[in-house]
Amino acid sequence: MKTKINGKTYNTETAKLLGSYRVGSSFDSISYLSEDLYITRKKEFFIYYRGGMLSIYAKYNNDGFPRDGFGFKVLTPDEAFDWLKKHNRKDAIENYFSEKIK
């Protein structure tokens, strides 16, 4: 997947995947949630997310009914560090945030 945000291109095929988080067992689930954290060649972080109609990533039709949602969210380095810490991605923390390890 690829998108432009504030004039910058974010592409899941060319960025490096640092970690994934999933809730639910299938994309068919109405409460399914998926987040993939990436880093670009220019050291910028972003999440590609997907979610069922009852997830935090649901989108709403004009009639007000929810549907599955997906998209991109750009993260600051601090937000990316917090995401990696929350999801216990020690390998990525050591590789990209070694200065923050106590």
C-alpha positions, 0 to 999 in steps of 0.5 A: 500500500502507498499513500501521500501525507503532507507531500511525502510518500509512505509505501509499505513495499519499500519501507522496513516492517518493524513490528505488527500487532493484531487483535482477532483471528481474521480480517472477516471479524467485525472487531479485527484490528491490525497495525504494522509499524514501518520505518522509511529510508529517510528514518520516518515512522508510520503505521498502516492500519486495518480494522473491522466495523467495530474497531477503533479504525472503523469508517462511517458511511454517509448513512452513519453505519460503520464499515471496515477501515484502513489507512496510514498514520505518521508517527514521531520517533517518540510515538514509534518508540512508545508503540514498540515498547507497548508491543514488546518489540525489543529487537527494533528498540535495540536497533533504532532506539538504543540511546533510550535503553536504560 
